[in-house]
Amino acid sequence: MQPILPREQGVSPVQMWILLILSEGPNYGYNVIQRLDEMFSGFWTPRAGTVYPALEKLMDQGLITGRVEHREEAPERRYYTITPSGERALRQGMDRWGTMMEYIEEYGERHRAIRKGRADMSREELGELLVNLGGSIKRGELEASGHLPEMQPETIRFTEPLVYKFLYAYIEGGREIEIEIEWAQKDS
């Protein structure tokens, strides 16, 4: 059984986030801390005492390299770059994180969902369902059970503006597309 928190090649969650930042290009320690701070938006505050040892461990494992840049009238700066081994560890870790996030999302959906459905379909059946869904959105309402038969009858009314979200992602062993539509609930 795999552990819940991925630690591919001994990589901790903090190190995984660092690899993700370095996958965007070389960066230096202080800027990595700032990027982590932006990414977590106050949920977690990265500290030098956490980030710099994580960078050192990643270097020791050969997942990143570091080179010192000498600067006049300023302290030296070490730039870190992800290696091919680091990219592999990042891909493996992100696959595992993706699976973990699916479990969390599934749990959250079950506990906040009004109605939820899933069905195996052919491309033709799914295409027809999406065409019908589009027509319902244009009309401003849809009957939920008309789109997934196992759902209980319920009329859903859309208010404007609508927010459309589209996600195309890798999942373990394949790919997926998620479509979300959001709108403000207005009392009738």
N, C-alpha and C positions, 0 to 999 in steps of 0.2 A: 504494500500500500504506500502511495506517495504521501509525503507530508503536505499539510494544508498550505503552509507558506512555502513558496518555491525557493529552493536554495541550490539552483543549478551550479554545478562545479564549486560548491561552497560559497555561492554569492548570496549575500543578505539582501533583504528588500531595499535598504539604503543604497547598497552597491548597484542594485538593478536600476534604480532611478538615476544614479550617476552614469551608468553605461548608456541609458537612454539619452541623457543630455549630451554625452560625448559622441553619440551616433550622429548628432547634428553637425559635428565638426570639433576640432581641437578647442580646448578651453582651459582656463587657469582656475585654481582652487577657489579664490574669492568669488569669481563669477559663477562657478558651479553652485556655491552656497546661495548666491542671489537668485539664480534660476530655480533652485529647489524651493526657496522661499516663495517665489512667484507661483510655482506650480501648485504648492500646497495652500496658498492663500490664507495663511494663519492657522490652518488645521494642524500643522506641525511646523515648528521653527527649527531649521537645521542649524547646528552649531559647528564651529571649527573643530572642536574636540570629537565630533562624530564623523565629519566629512573627510578631514585630512587622513585619519587612520584608515578609513574605507578606501581612499585613493591609494594609499601605500599598499594595502592588502591586494587591491586589484592589480597594481604593478607587480607585486611579488608573484601573483598567479599568472602573469603574462597576458592579462586581459586588456591592459592599457599600457602605454609607454608614456614617459615624461621627458621633456627636454627643457632646459633652463634657458630663458631669454635674458641676456644681460642688457640693462637699460641704463643710460646715462642719467644721473640725477634722480634716479628712482630705484626702489628695491628690485632685485632680480625677481622674475616671474617664471614659475614652472607651468608649462603648457602640457596638458594631458591629451592623448589621442587613443581612441579605441583601436584594438588590434583585430585581425580576423577571428582569433579565438574569442575575443570579447564580443564580437558581433554574433558569433554562434551562441555564446552563453546568453546574450540578450534575446535572441530569437527564441531559444528554448524557454527561457524565463518568461518571456511575454506570452508564449503559448500557454504556459501554466497559469500565469496571472489571469489571462483571458478566461480560462476554464474556471478559476476561482471566482472571478467577477460574475460569470454566468450563474454560478450557484447563488451568490449573494443577490444578484438581480432577480433570479427566479424566486428566491425566498421573499424578497421585498414585493414583487409583483403579486405573489399569492396572498400577502397580507394587506395590500392596499388596493387590489384589483376589485372592481365592481363585477366585471365579467371578463373571462379570459378563455381563449380557445386555441386549439391547435389541430391541424389535420394534414395528413399526407395527401398530396394531390399531384396530378399530372400538370405539365406546363400549360396545357390547354384549359384545364379546369381553373388553375390559379389565374391565368390571364382573364378568363371570363369573370371570376370573382372580383378582380381588380377593376375591370371595366364597370361592373355593377356598383362597386364601392365609389368609383369616381362619379357616376351618375347620382348616387345618393348624396355625396358631398355637394355637388352642384345644386341639388334641390334643398339642401340644408338639413336633411334628416335621413336617418336610415333605421331599418329594423335589424337589430343585432343578430337575431336568429336566422335571418336571410343570408348572412355572410358566413356564419359557421353554425350549422344545424344543431350541434350539441348545446348551443347557448340558449338560455331561456329567452322568451320574447321580451324585448324592451326597445322602445323607440329612443334613439339618440338624436338630439338636436344640436346642430353646430351654430355657433355665433362667430361673427367676424371681429377681428382678423384671426385667421388660422395661422399657426406656426407649423411648418413642415420640416421634419428632420429625416435625413437619409444617411445610413451608415452601411458601408461595404467593408467587411472585415474577414480576416482569416480566423478560423476556428480549428480545433484539433481535427485533423483529417478532412478538412474542407473549407468552405467559405459560406458566408451568410450575408443577407441584406436585411436590415431592420428599417422599417418605416414607422415614424411616429407623427401623429397629428395632434396638436394641442390647441385649445381655445379656452377662453374664459367662460365659466359657468354663470349664466345670468338667470336670476330668479324670474319665474313666470308669474 
